[in-house]
Amino acid sequence: MQTKITGRVWKYGDDVNTDVIFPGKYTYSITDRGEMASHALEDLDADFACNVRPGDIIVAGRNWGCGSSREQAVICIKEAGVGAIV
């Protein structure tokens, strides 16, 4: 069975670490998941959080999500509505 995913594509390069996905300065000050989403990728792509739509797809380079283990990096992307990371 094949699954078809449709959405706008957001393409990023290699070595995007968890500190870039969710800025470390917010790690202990933001606990609301919706607010986390509003800061997703803000230091890499200031337009992402404002323009991402449910079902959009991130095409990531090598080593996406490297760095410190930060659950907020996963939560903010999920809460932003991203349908897939390839």
N, CA, C and O atoms as a Maestro MAE file, in Angstrom:
{
 s_m_m2io_version
 :::
 2.0.0
}

f_m_ct {
 s_m_title
 :::
 protein
 m_atom[344] {
  # First column is atom index #
  i_m_mmod_type
  r_m_x_coord
  r_m_y_coord
  r_m_z_coord
  i_m_residue_number
  s_m_chain_name
  s_m_pdb_residue_name
  s_m_pdb_atom_name
  i_m_atomic_number
  :::
  1 25 0.841 -1.178 0.000 1 A "MET " " N  " 7
  2 3 0.000 0.000 0.000 1 A "MET " " CA " 6
  3 2 0.888 1.244 0.000 1 A "MET " " C  " 6
  4 15 1.833 1.343 0.783 1 A "MET " " O  " 8
  5 25 0.581 2.172 -0.869 2 A "GLN " " N  " 7
  6 3 1.330 3.419 -0.937 2 A "GLN " " CA " 6
  7 2 0.549 4.532 -0.259 2 A "GLN " " C  " 6
  8 15 -0.677 4.597 -0.354 2 A "GLN " " O  " 8
  9 25 1.262 5.391 0.414 3 A "THR " " N  " 7
  10 3 0.652 6.549 1.048 3 A "THR " " CA " 6
  11 2 1.111 7.785 0.302 3 A "THR " " C  " 6
  12 15 2.305 7.962 0.057 3 A "THR " " O  " 8
  13 25 0.180 8.631 -0.055 4 A "LYS " " N  " 7
  14 3 0.503 9.866 -0.756 4 A "LYS " " CA " 6
  15 2 0.435 11.023 0.234 4 A "LYS " " C  " 6
  16 15 -0.568 11.214 0.922 4 A "LYS " " O  " 8
  17 25 1.505 11.777 0.291 5 A "ILE " " N  " 7
  18 3 1.568 12.948 1.159 5 A "ILE " " CA " 6
  19 2 1.679 14.170 0.268 5 A "ILE " " C  " 6
  20 15 2.512 14.215 -0.638 5 A "ILE " " O  " 8
  21 25 0.848 15.148 0.523 6 A "THR " " N  " 7
  22 3 0.933 16.384 -0.258 6 A "THR " " CA " 6
  23 2 1.118 17.564 0.681 6 A "THR " " C  " 6
  24 15 0.610 17.576 1.802 6 A "THR " " O  " 8
  25 25 1.842 18.534 0.209 7 A "GLY " " N  " 7
  26 3 2.090 19.740 0.987 7 A "GLY " " CA " 6
  27 2 3.228 20.523 0.376 7 A "GLY " " C  " 6
  28 15 3.926 20.036 -0.513 7 A "GLY " " O  " 8
  29 25 3.407 21.709 0.846 8 A "ARG " " N  " 7
  30 3 4.524 22.537 0.394 8 A "ARG " " CA " 6
  31 2 5.809 21.945 0.960 8 A "ARG " " C  " 6
  32 15 5.817 21.375 2.051 8 A "ARG " " O  " 8
  33 25 6.893 22.088 0.204 9 A "VAL " " N  " 7
  34 3 8.189 21.564 0.630 9 A "VAL " " CA " 6
  35 2 9.055 22.691 1.175 9 A "VAL " " C  " 6
  36 15 9.162 23.764 0.581 9 A "VAL " " O  " 8
  37 25 9.666 22.420 2.312 10 A "TRP " " N  " 7
  38 3 10.647 23.311 2.940 10 A "TRP " " CA " 6
  39 2 11.974 22.574 2.888 10 A "TRP " " C  " 6
  40 15 12.125 21.537 3.533 10 A "TRP " " O  " 8
  41 25 12.937 23.084 2.137 11 A "LYS " " N  " 7
  42 3 14.214 22.399 1.947 11 A "LYS " " CA " 6
  43 2 15.307 23.076 2.775 11 A "LYS " " C  " 6
  44 15 15.487 24.293 2.732 11 A "LYS " " O  " 8
  45 25 16.027 22.248 3.529 12 A "TYR " " N  " 7
  46 3 17.111 22.742 4.370 12 A "TYR " " CA " 6
  47 2 18.367 21.912 4.135 12 A "TYR " " C  " 6
  48 15 18.293 20.783 3.650 12 A "TYR " " O  " 8
  49 25 19.499 22.466 4.475 13 A "GLY " " N  " 7
  50 3 20.787 21.824 4.232 13 A "GLY " " CA " 6
  51 2 21.187 20.823 5.295 13 A "GLY " " C  " 6
  52 15 20.369 20.346 6.082 13 A "GLY " " O  " 8
  53 25 22.464 20.527 5.289 14 A "ASP " " N  " 7
  54 3 23.041 19.543 6.198 14 A "ASP " " CA " 6
  55 2 23.273 20.127 7.596 14 A "ASP " " C  " 6
  56 15 23.382 21.339 7.778 14 A "ASP " " O  " 8
  57 25 23.342 19.236 8.554 15 A "ASP " " N  " 7
  58 3 23.748 19.554 9.925 15 A "ASP " " CA " 6
  59 2 22.864 20.585 10.625 15 A "ASP " " C  " 6
  60 15 23.363 21.443 11.353 15 A "ASP " " O  " 8
  61 25 21.571 20.499 10.405 16 A "VAL " " N  " 7
  62 3 20.644 21.366 11.142 16 A "VAL " " CA " 6
  63 2 20.419 20.694 12.496 16 A "VAL " " C  " 6
  64 15 19.757 19.661 12.592 16 A "VAL " " O  " 8
  65 25 20.981 21.299 13.533 17 A "ASN " " N  " 7
  66 3 20.938 20.647 14.845 17 A "ASN " " CA " 6
  67 2 19.718 21.077 15.664 17 A "ASN " " C  " 6
  68 15 18.973 21.978 15.278 17 A "ASN " " O  " 8
  69 25 19.539 20.412 16.791 18 A "THR " " N  " 7
  70 3 18.355 20.665 17.614 18 A "THR " " CA " 6
  71 2 18.319 22.083 18.172 18 A "THR " " C  " 6
  72 15 17.243 22.607 18.460 18 A "THR " " O  " 8
  73 25 19.478 22.706 18.327 19 A "ASP " " N  " 7
  74 3 19.508 24.102 18.789 19 A "ASP " " CA " 6
  75 2 18.995 25.057 17.717 19 A "ASP " " C  " 6
  76 15 18.511 26.144 18.033 19 A "ASP " " O  " 8
  77 25 19.097 24.661 16.468 20 A "VAL " " N  " 7
  78 3 18.571 25.463 15.361 20 A "VAL " " CA " 6
  79 2 17.078 25.176 15.174 20 A "VAL " " C  " 6
  80 15 16.300 26.089 14.897 20 A "VAL " " O  " 8
  81 25 16.683 23.927 15.323 21 A "ILE " " N  " 7
  82 3 15.271 23.563 15.169 21 A "ILE " " CA " 6
  83 2 14.434 24.244 16.249 21 A "ILE " " C  " 6
  84 15 13.386 24.818 15.954 21 A "ILE " " O  " 8
  85 25 14.888 24.181 17.481 22 A "PHE " " N  " 7
  86 3 14.232 24.876 18.588 22 A "PHE " " CA " 6
  87 2 15.311 25.573 19.401 22 A "PHE " " C  " 6
  88 15 16.076 24.909 20.101 22 A "PHE " " O  " 8
  89 25 15.390 26.899 19.321 23 A "PRO " " N  " 7
  90 3 16.476 27.638 19.969 23 A "PRO " " CA " 6
  91 2 16.606 27.332 21.466 23 A "PRO " " C  " 6
  92 15 15.628 27.335 22.214 23 A "PRO " " O  " 8
  93 25 17.843 27.070 21.867 24 A "GLY " " N  " 7
  94 3 18.131 26.722 23.251 24 A "GLY " " CA " 6
  95 2 17.690 27.758 24.265 24 A "GLY " " C  " 6
  96 15 17.411 27.422 25.416 24 A "GLY " " O  " 8
  97 25 17.624 29.017 23.851 25 A "LYS " " N  " 7
  98 3 17.241 30.072 24.804 25 A "LYS " " CA " 6
  99 2 15.818 29.903 25.324 25 A "LYS " " C  " 6
  100 15 15.454 30.504 26.335 25 A "LYS " " O  " 8
  101 25 15.005 29.086 24.640 26 A "TYR " " N  " 7
  102 3 13.618 28.869 25.065 26 A "TYR " " CA " 6
  103 2 13.410 27.542 25.799 26 A "TYR " " C  " 6
  104 15 12.301 27.257 26.251 26 A "TYR " " O  " 8
  105 25 14.441 26.744 25.920 27 A "THR " " N  " 7
  106 3 14.300 25.383 26.440 27 A "THR " " CA " 6
  107 2 13.557 25.311 27.768 27 A "THR " " C  " 6
  108 15 12.719 24.429 27.956 27 A "THR " " O  " 8
  109 25 13.847 26.211 28.679 28 A "TYR " " N  " 7
  110 3 13.227 26.146 30.007 28 A "TYR " " CA " 6
  111 2 12.149 27.193 30.227 28 A "TYR " " C  " 6
  112 15 11.456 27.161 31.244 28 A "TYR " " O  " 8
  113 25 11.998 28.112 29.297 29 A "SER " " N  " 7
  114 3 11.018 29.182 29.500 29 A "SER " " CA " 6
  115 2 9.698 28.946 28.775 29 A "SER " " C  " 6
  116 15 8.686 29.549 29.131 29 A "SER " " O  " 8
  117 25 9.691 28.080 27.769 30 A "ILE " " N  " 7
  118 3 8.458 27.816 27.021 30 A "ILE " " CA " 6
  119 2 8.074 26.356 27.200 30 A "ILE " " C  " 6
  120 15 8.850 25.454 26.885 30 A "ILE " " O  " 8
  121 25 6.864 26.133 27.710 31 A "THR " " N  " 7
  122 3 6.365 24.772 27.869 31 A "THR " " CA " 6
  123 2 5.105 24.520 27.053 31 A "THR " " C  " 6
  124 15 4.725 23.368 26.840 31 A "THR " " O  " 8
  125 25 4.456 25.579 26.596 32 A "ASP " " N  " 7
  126 3 3.253 25.443 25.779 32 A "ASP " " CA " 6
  127 2 3.641 24.985 24.369 32 A "ASP " " C  " 6
  128 15 4.460 25.624 23.709 32 A "ASP " " O  " 8
  129 25 3.059 23.894 23.921 33 A "ARG " " N  " 7
  130 3 3.427 23.315 22.628 33 A "ARG " " CA " 6
  131 2 3.128 24.241 21.453 33 A "ARG " " C  " 6
  132 15 3.906 24.300 20.501 33 A "ARG " " O  " 8
  133 25 2.033 24.951 21.508 34 A "GLY " " N  " 7
  134 3 1.713 25.901 20.442 34 A "GLY " " CA " 6
  135 2 2.732 27.020 20.364 34 A "GLY " " C  " 6
  136 15 3.121 27.448 19.278 34 A "GLY " " O  " 8
  137 25 3.156 27.485 21.518 35 A "GLU " " N  " 7
  138 3 4.178 28.527 21.539 35 A "GLU " " CA " 6
  139 2 5.519 27.980 21.061 35 A "GLU " " C  " 6
  140 15 6.284 28.692 20.410 35 A "GLU " " O  " 8
  141 25 5.806 26.724 21.380 36 A "MET " " N  " 7
  142 3 7.026 26.103 20.854 36 A "MET " " CA " 6
  143 2 7.021 26.141 19.328 36 A "MET " " C  " 6
  144 15 8.027 26.477 18.704 36 A "MET " " O  " 8
  145 25 5.881 25.795 18.736 37 A "ALA " " N  " 7
  146 3 5.767 25.788 17.274 37 A "ALA " " CA " 6
  147 2 6.038 27.157 16.679 37 A "ALA " " C  " 6
  148 15 6.577 27.259 15.577 37 A "ALA " " O  " 8
  149 25 5.673 28.202 17.388 38 A "SER " " N  " 7
  150 3 5.871 29.555 16.861 38 A "SER " " CA " 6
  151 2 7.346 29.956 16.809 38 A "SER " " C  " 6
  152 15 7.692 30.978 16.216 38 A "SER " " O  " 8
  153 25 8.211 29.156 17.428 39 A "HIS " " N  " 7
  154 3 9.651 29.440 17.409 39 A "HIS " " CA " 6
  155 2 10.440 28.413 16.591 39 A "HIS " " C  " 6
  156 15 11.669 28.458 16.553 39 A "HIS " " O  " 8
  157 25 9.737 27.498 15.945 40 A "ALA " " N  " 7
  158 3 10.412 26.465 15.163 40 A "ALA " " CA " 6
  159 2 11.278 27.078 14.067 40 A "ALA " " C  " 6
  160 15 10.805 27.881 13.262 40 A "ALA " " O  " 8
  161 25 12.510 26.701 14.049 41 A "LEU " " N  " 7
  162 3 13.482 27.098 13.013 41 A "LEU " " CA " 6
  163 2 13.687 28.601 12.876 41 A "LEU " " C  " 6
  164 15 14.166 29.059 11.839 41 A "LEU " " O  " 8
  165 25 13.339 29.374 13.891 42 A "GLU " " N  " 7
  166 3 13.368 30.833 13.747 42 A "GLU " " CA " 6
  167 2 14.748 31.409 13.454 42 A "GLU " " C  " 6
  168 15 14.847 32.450 12.805 42 A "GLU " " O  " 8
  169 25 15.804 30.767 13.911 43 A "ASP " " N  " 7
  170 3 17.146 31.286 13.639 43 A "ASP " " CA " 6
  171 2 17.669 30.874 12.263 43 A "ASP " " C  " 6
  172 15 18.649 31.441 11.779 43 A "ASP " " O  " 8
  173 25 17.031 29.906 11.639 44 A "LEU " " N  " 7
  174 3 17.423 29.441 10.310 44 A "LEU " " CA " 6
  175 2 16.530 30.035 9.229 44 A "LEU " " C  " 6
  176 15 17.007 30.435 8.167 44 A "LEU " " O  " 8
  177 25 15.225 30.088 9.509 45 A "ASP " " N  " 7
  178 3 14.240 30.535 8.523 45 A "ASP " " CA " 6
  179 2 13.139 31.298 9.257 45 A "ASP " " C  " 6
  180 15 12.202 30.704 9.790 45 A "ASP " " O  " 8
  181 25 13.269 32.603 9.274 46 A "ALA " " N  " 7
  182 3 12.327 33.448 10.022 46 A "ALA " " CA " 6
  183 2 10.896 33.330 9.513 46 A "ALA " " C  " 6
  184 15 9.962 33.656 10.246 46 A "ALA " " O  " 8
  185 25 10.699 32.875 8.284 47 A "ASP " " N  " 7
  186 3 9.358 32.758 7.706 47 A "ASP " " CA " 6
  187 2 8.680 31.428 8.007 47 A "ASP " " C  " 6
  188 15 7.470 31.300 7.819 47 A "ASP " " O  " 8
  189 25 9.429 30.446 8.466 48 A "PHE " " N  " 7
  190 3 8.879 29.106 8.623 48 A "PHE " " CA " 6
  191 2 7.652 29.068 9.525 48 A "PHE " " C  " 6
  192 15 6.586 28.631 9.091 48 A "PHE " " O  " 8
  193 25 7.778 29.510 10.751 49 A "ALA " " N  " 7
  194 3 6.689 29.380 11.728 49 A "ALA " " CA " 6
  195 2 5.430 30.117 11.299 49 A "ALA " " C  " 6
  196 15 4.321 29.674 11.599 49 A "ALA " " O  " 8
  197 25 5.586 31.221 10.610 50 A "CYS " " N  " 7
  198 3 4.426 32.004 10.168 50 A "CYS " " CA " 6
  199 2 3.751 31.409 8.937 50 A "CYS " " C  " 6
  200 15 2.558 31.618 8.715 50 A "CYS " " O  " 8
  201 25 4.512 30.669 8.141 51 A "ASN " " N  " 7
  202 3 3.993 30.223 6.851 51 A "ASN " " CA " 6
  203 2 3.809 28.723 6.697 51 A "ASN " " C  " 6
  204 15 3.195 28.283 5.725 51 A "ASN " " O  " 8
  205 25 4.318 27.928 7.622 52 A "VAL " " N  " 7
  206 3 4.134 26.485 7.521 52 A "VAL " " CA " 6
  207 2 2.653 26.160 7.673 52 A "VAL " " C  " 6
  208 15 1.941 26.788 8.457 52 A "VAL " " O  " 8
  209 25 2.202 25.171 6.912 53 A "ARG " " N  " 7
  210 3 0.798 24.754 6.939 53 A "ARG " " CA " 6
  211 2 0.713 23.262 7.248 53 A "ARG " " C  " 6
  212 15 1.656 22.520 6.972 53 A "ARG " " O  " 8
  213 25 -0.396 22.819 7.814 54 A "PRO " " N  " 7
  214 3 -0.543 21.391 8.106 54 A "PRO " " CA " 6
  215 2 -0.288 20.545 6.859 54 A "PRO " " C  " 6
  216 15 -0.821 20.814 5.783 54 A "PRO " " O  " 8
  217 25 0.528 19.531 7.032 55 A "GLY " " N  " 7
  218 3 0.849 18.625 5.937 55 A "GLY " " CA " 6
  219 2 2.099 18.989 5.162 55 A "GLY " " C  " 6
  220 15 2.548 18.207 4.324 55 A "GLY " " O  " 8
  221 25 2.674 20.159 5.417 56 A "ASP " " N  " 7
  222 3 3.898 20.539 4.718 56 A "ASP " " CA " 6
  223 2 5.006 19.524 5.009 56 A "ASP " " C  " 6
  224 15 4.957 18.791 5.997 56 A "ASP " " O  " 8
  225 25 5.995 19.501 4.131 57 A "ILE " " N  " 7
  226 3 7.054 18.502 4.180 57 A "ILE " " CA " 6
  227 2 8.407 19.198 4.311 57 A "ILE " " C  " 6
  228 15 8.687 20.162 3.599 57 A "ILE " " O  " 8
  229 25 9.227 18.715 5.205 58 A "ILE " " N  " 7
  230 3 10.606 19.198 5.307 58 A "ILE " " CA " 6
  231 2 11.501 18.197 4.586 58 A "ILE " " C  " 6
  232 15 11.500 17.007 4.900 58 A "ILE " " O  " 8
  233 25 12.264 18.696 3.617 59 A "VAL " " N  " 7
  234 3 13.297 17.893 2.967 59 A "VAL " " CA " 6
  235 2 14.608 18.314 3.616 59 A "VAL " " C  " 6
  236 15 15.102 19.421 3.399 59 A "VAL " " O  " 8
  237 25 15.147 17.426 4.399 60 A "ALA " " N  " 7
  238 3 16.317 17.740 5.220 60 A "ALA " " CA " 6
  239 2 17.587 17.175 4.607 60 A "ALA " " C  " 6
  240 15 17.570 16.143 3.937 60 A "ALA " " O  " 8
  241 25 18.681 17.869 4.851 61 A "GLY " " N  " 7
  242 3 19.987 17.366 4.438 61 A "GLY " " CA " 6
  243 2 20.486 16.318 5.422 61 A "GLY " " C  " 6
  244 15 19.766 15.882 6.320 61 A "GLY " " O  " 8
  245 25 21.721 15.935 5.228 62 A "ARG " " N  " 7
  246 3 22.340 14.946 6.113 62 A "ARG " " CA " 6
  247 2 22.405 15.473 7.546 62 A "ARG " " C  " 6
  248 15 22.598 16.666 7.781 62 A "ARG " " O  " 8
  249 25 22.244 14.582 8.464 63 A "ASN " " N  " 7
  250 3 22.457 14.870 9.881 63 A "ASN " " CA " 6
  251 2 21.422 15.827 10.479 63 A "ASN " " C  " 6
  252 15 21.727 16.564 11.418 63 A "ASN " " O  " 8
  253 25 20.213 15.817 9.944 64 A "TRP " " N  " 7
  254 3 19.123 16.633 10.493 64 A "TRP " " CA " 6
  255 2 18.876 16.211 11.939 64 A "TRP " " C  " 6
  256 15 18.783 15.018 12.230 64 A "TRP " " O  " 8
  257 25 18.772 17.162 12.828 65 A "GLY " " N  " 7
  258 3 18.465 16.872 14.225 65 A "GLY " " CA " 6
  259 2 19.654 16.429 15.057 65 A "GLY " " C  " 6
  260 15 19.483 15.858 16.134 65 A "GLY " " O  " 8
  261 25 20.850 16.685 14.566 66 A "CYS " " N  " 7
  262 3 22.044 16.331 15.336 66 A "CYS " " CA " 6
  263 2 22.158 17.248 16.555 66 A "CYS " " C  " 6
  264 15 21.397 18.206 16.693 66 A "CYS " " O  " 8
  265 25 23.086 16.957 17.412 67 A "GLY " " N  " 7
  266 3 23.303 17.813 18.578 67 A "GLY " " CA " 6
  267 2 22.680 17.242 19.830 67 A "GLY " " C  " 6
  268 15 22.514 16.030 19.966 67 A "GLY " " O  " 8
  269 25 22.341 18.126 20.735 68 A "SER " " N  " 7
  270 3 21.810 17.698 22.027 68 A "SER " " CA " 6
  271 2 20.430 17.075 21.875 68 A "SER " " C  " 6
  272 15 19.677 17.413 20.962 68 A "SER " " O  " 8
  273 25 20.114 16.166 22.778 69 A "SER " " N  " 7
  274 3 18.792 15.537 22.751 69 A "SER " " CA " 6
  275 2 17.797 16.510 23.371 69 A "SER " " C  " 6
  276 15 17.749 16.692 24.587 69 A "SER " " O  " 8
  277 25 17.025 17.111 22.523 70 A "ARG " " N  " 7
  278 3 16.078 18.132 22.965 70 A "ARG " " CA " 6
  279 2 14.703 17.771 22.414 70 A "ARG " " C  " 6
  280 15 14.448 17.931 21.221 70 A "ARG " " O  " 8
  281 25 13.821 17.285 23.280 71 A "GLU " " N  " 7
  282 3 12.497 16.868 22.826 71 A "GLU " " CA " 6
  283 2 11.703 18.016 22.227 71 A "GLU " " C  " 6
  284 15 10.821 17.787 21.400 71 A "GLU " " O  " 8
  285 25 11.998 19.248 22.628 72 A "GLN " " N  " 7
  286 3 11.282 20.405 22.094 72 A "GLN " " CA " 6
  287 2 11.489 20.544 20.589 72 A "GLN " " C  " 6
  288 15 10.618 21.075 19.899 72 A "GLN " " O  " 8
  289 25 12.613 20.081 20.069 73 A "ALA " " N  " 7
  290 3 12.872 20.150 18.631 73 A "ALA " " CA " 6
  291 2 11.856 19.299 17.869 73 A "ALA " " C  " 6
  292 15 11.376 19.700 16.809 73 A "ALA " " O  " 8
  293 25 11.540 18.154 18.397 74 A "VAL " " N  " 7
  294 3 10.540 17.282 17.778 74 A "VAL " " CA " 6
  295 2 9.141 17.862 17.975 74 A "VAL " " C  " 6
  296 15 8.346 17.910 17.037 74 A "VAL " " O  " 8
  297 25 8.852 18.294 19.180 75 A "ILE " " N  " 7
  298 3 7.521 18.820 19.503 75 A "ILE " " CA " 6
  299 2 7.184 20.035 18.654 75 A "ILE " " C  " 6
  300 15 6.076 20.120 18.125 75 A "ILE " " O  " 8
  301 25 8.107 20.974 18.509 76 A "CYS " " N  " 7
  302 3 7.782 22.206 17.778 76 A "CYS " " CA " 6
  303 2 7.500 21.926 16.307 76 A "CYS " " C  " 6
  304 15 6.634 22.573 15.719 76 A "CYS " " O  " 8
  305 25 8.212 20.977 15.700 77 A "ILE " " N  " 7
  306 3 7.970 20.626 14.298 77 A "ILE " " CA " 6
  307 2 6.622 19.914 14.165 77 A "ILE " " C  " 6
  308 15 5.853 20.196 13.245 77 A "ILE " " O  " 8
  309 25 6.345 19.003 15.073 78 A "LYS " " N  " 7
  310 3 5.059 18.289 15.056 78 A "LYS " " CA " 6
  311 2 3.903 19.261 15.257 78 A "LYS " " C  " 6
  312 15 2.920 19.218 14.518 78 A "LYS " " O  " 8
  313 25 4.016 20.131 16.245 79 A "GLU " " N  " 7
  314 3 2.946 21.087 16.540 79 A "GLU " " CA " 6
  315 2 2.767 22.125 15.432 79 A "GLU " " C  " 6
  316 15 1.689 22.702 15.290 79 A "GLU " " O  " 8
  317 25 3.814 22.363 14.652 80 A "ALA " " N  " 7
  318 3 3.703 23.278 13.512 80 A "ALA " " CA " 6
  319 2 2.878 22.654 12.388 80 A "ALA " " C  " 6
  320 15 2.441 23.349 11.470 80 A "ALA " " O  " 8
  321 25 2.669 21.340 12.464 81 A "GLY " " N  " 7
  322 3 1.824 20.668 11.479 81 A "GLY " " CA " 6
  323 2 2.574 19.959 10.369 81 A "GLY " " C  " 6
  324 15 1.954 19.483 9.418 81 A "GLY " " O  " 8
  325 25 3.883 19.878 10.467 82 A "VAL " " N  " 7
  326 3 4.670 19.216 9.430 82 A "VAL " " CA " 6
  327 2 4.215 17.764 9.302 82 A "VAL " " C  " 6
  328 15 4.112 17.042 10.294 82 A "VAL " " O  " 8
  329 25 3.944 17.350 8.061 83 A "GLY " " N  " 7
  330 3 3.441 16.010 7.814 83 A "GLY " " CA " 6
  331 2 4.519 14.960 7.660 83 A "GLY " " C  " 6
  332 15 4.287 13.780 7.924 83 A "GLY " " O  " 8
  333 25 5.704 15.384 7.232 84 A "ALA " " N  " 7
  334 3 6.798 14.432 7.028 84 A "ALA " " CA " 6
  335 2 8.127 15.166 6.970 84 A "ALA " " C  " 6
  336 15 8.203 16.328 6.571 84 A "ALA " " O  " 8
  337 25 9.162 14.463 7.374 85 A "ILE " " N  " 7
  338 3 10.538 14.925 7.200 85 A "ILE " " CA " 6
  339 2 11.245 13.845 6.395 85 A "ILE " " C  " 6
  340 15 11.293 12.681 6.792 85 A "ILE " " O  " 8
  341 25 11.785 14.252 5.269 86 A "VAL " " N  " 7
  342 3 12.465 13.307 4.372 86 A "VAL " " CA " 6
  343 2 13.927 13.658 4.327 86 A "VAL " " C  " 6
  344 15 14.700 12.997 3.634 86 A "VAL " " O  " 8
  :::
 }
 m_bond[343] {
  # First column is bond index #
  i_m_from
  i_m_to
  i_m_order
  :::
  1 1 2 1
  2 2 3 1
  3 3 4 2
  4 3 5 1
  5 5 6 1
  6 6 7 1
  7 7 8 2
  8 7 9 1
  9 9 10 1
  10 10 11 1
  11 11 12 2
  12 11 13 1
  13 13 14 1
  14 14 15 1
  15 15 16 2
  16 15 17 1
  17 17 18 1
  18 18 19 1
  19 19 20 2
  20 19 21 1
  21 21 22 1
  22 22 23 1
  23 23 24 2
  24 23 25 1
  25 25 26 1
  26 26 27 1
  27 27 28 2
  28 27 29 1
  29 29 30 1
  30 30 31 1
  31 31 32 2
  32 31 33 1
  33 33 34 1
  34 34 35 1
  35 35 36 2
  36 35 37 1
  37 37 38 1
  38 38 39 1
  39 39 40 2
  40 39 41 1
  41 41 42 1
  42 42 43 1
  43 43 44 2
  44 43 45 1
  45 45 46 1
  46 46 47 1
  47 47 48 2
  48 47 49 1
  49 49 50 1
  50 50 51 1
  51 51 52 2
  52 51 53 1
  53 53 54 1
  54 54 55 1
  55 55 56 2
  56 55 57 1
  57 57 58 1
  58 58 59 1
  59 59 60 2
  60 59 61 1
  61 61 62 1
  62 62 63 1
  63 63 64 2
  64 63 65 1
  65 65 66 1
  66 66 67 1
  67 67 68 2
  68 67 69 1
  69 69 70 1
  70 70 71 1
  71 71 72 2
  72 71 73 1
  73 73 74 1
  74 74 75 1
  75 75 76 2
  76 75 77 1
  77 77 78 1
  78 78 79 1
  79 79 80 2
  80 79 81 1
  81 81 82 1
  82 82 83 1
  83 83 84 2
  84 83 85 1
  85 85 86 1
  86 86 87 1
  87 87 88 2
  88 87 89 1
  89 89 90 1
  90 90 91 1
  91 91 92 2
  92 91 93 1
  93 93 94 1
  94 94 95 1
  95 95 96 2
  96 95 97 1
  97 97 98 1
  98 98 99 1
  99 99 100 2
  100 99 101 1
  101 101 102 1
  102 102 103 1
  103 103 104 2
  104 103 105 1
  105 105 106 1
  106 106 107 1
  107 107 108 2
  108 107 109 1
  109 109 110 1
  110 110 111 1
  111 111 112 2
  112 111 113 1
  113 113 114 1
  114 114 115 1
  115 115 116 2
  116 115 117 1
  117 117 118 1
  118 118 119 1
  119 119 120 2
  120 119 121 1
  121 121 122 1
  122 122 123 1
  123 123 124 2
  124 123 125 1
  125 125 126 1
  126 126 127 1
  127 127 128 2
  128 127 129 1
  129 129 130 1
  130 130 131 1
  131 131 132 2
  132 131 133 1
  133 133 134 1
  134 134 135 1
  135 135 136 2
  136 135 137 1
  137 137 138 1
  138 138 139 1
  139 139 140 2
  140 139 141 1
  141 141 142 1
  142 142 143 1
  143 143 144 2
  144 143 145 1
  145 145 146 1
  146 146 147 1
  147 147 148 2
  148 147 149 1
  149 149 150 1
  150 150 151 1
  151 151 152 2
  152 151 153 1
  153 153 154 1
  154 154 155 1
  155 155 156 2
  156 155 157 1
  157 157 158 1
  158 158 159 1
  159 159 160 2
  160 159 161 1
  161 161 162 1
  162 162 163 1
  163 163 164 2
  164 163 165 1
  165 165 166 1
  166 166 167 1
  167 167 168 2
  168 167 169 1
  169 169 170 1
  170 170 171 1
  171 171 172 2
  172 171 173 1
  173 173 174 1
  174 174 175 1
  175 175 176 2
  176 175 177 1
  177 177 178 1
  178 178 179 1
  179 179 180 2
  180 179 181 1
  181 181 182 1
  182 182 183 1
  183 183 184 2
  184 183 185 1
  185 185 186 1
  186 186 187 1
  187 187 188 2
  188 187 189 1
  189 189 190 1
  190 190 191 1
  191 191 192 2
  192 191 193 1
  193 193 194 1
  194 194 195 1
  195 195 196 2
  196 195 197 1
  197 197 198 1
  198 198 199 1
  199 199 200 2
  200 199 201 1
  201 201 202 1
  202 202 203 1
  203 203 204 2
  204 203 205 1
  205 205 206 1
  206 206 207 1
  207 207 208 2
  208 207 209 1
  209 209 210 1
  210 210 211 1
  211 211 212 2
  212 211 213 1
  213 213 214 1
  214 214 215 1
  215 215 216 2
  216 215 217 1
  217 217 218 1
  218 218 219 1
  219 219 220 2
  220 219 221 1
  221 221 222 1
  222 222 223 1
  223 223 224 2
  224 223 225 1
  225 225 226 1
  226 226 227 1
  227 227 228 2
  228 227 229 1
  229 229 230 1
  230 230 231 1
  231 231 232 2
  232 231 233 1
  233 233 234 1
  234 234 235 1
  235 235 236 2
  236 235 237 1
  237 237 238 1
  238 238 239 1
  239 239 240 2
  240 239 241 1
  241 241 242 1
  242 242 243 1
  243 243 244 2
  244 243 245 1
  245 245 246 1
  246 246 247 1
  247 247 248 2
  248 247 249 1
  249 249 250 1
  250 250 251 1
  251 251 252 2
  252 251 253 1
  253 253 254 1
  254 254 255 1
  255 255 256 2
  256 255 257 1
  257 257 258 1
  258 258 259 1
  259 259 260 2
  260 259 261 1
  261 261 262 1
  262 262 263 1
  263 263 264 2
  264 263 265 1
  265 265 266 1
  266 266 267 1
  267 267 268 2
  268 267 269 1
  269 269 270 1
  270 270 271 1
  271 271 272 2
  272 271 273 1
  273 273 274 1
  274 274 275 1
  275 275 276 2
  276 275 277 1
  277 277 278 1
  278 278 279 1
  279 279 280 2
  280 279 281 1
  281 281 282 1
  282 282 283 1
  283 283 284 2
  284 283 285 1
  285 285 286 1
  286 286 287 1
  287 287 288 2
  288 287 289 1
  289 289 290 1
  290 290 291 1
  291 291 292 2
  292 291 293 1
  293 293 294 1
  294 294 295 1
  295 295 296 2
  296 295 297 1
  297 297 298 1
  298 298 299 1
  299 299 300 2
  300 299 301 1
  301 301 302 1
  302 302 303 1
  303 303 304 2
  304 303 305 1
  305 305 306 1
  306 306 307 1
  307 307 308 2
  308 307 309 1
  309 309 310 1
  310 310 311 1
  311 311 312 2
  312 311 313 1
  313 313 314 1
  314 314 315 1
  315 315 316 2
  316 315 317 1
  317 317 318 1
  318 318 319 1
  319 319 320 2
  320 319 321 1
  321 321 322 1
  322 322 323 1
  323 323 324 2
  324 323 325 1
  325 325 326 1
  326 326 327 1
  327 327 328 2
  328 327 329 1
  329 329 330 1
  330 330 331 1
  331 331 332 2
  332 331 333 1
  333 333 334 1
  334 334 335 1
  335 335 336 2
  336 335 337 1
  337 337 338 1
  338 338 339 1
  339 339 340 2
  340 339 341 1
  341 341 342 1
  342 342 343 1
  343 343 344 2
  :::
 }
}
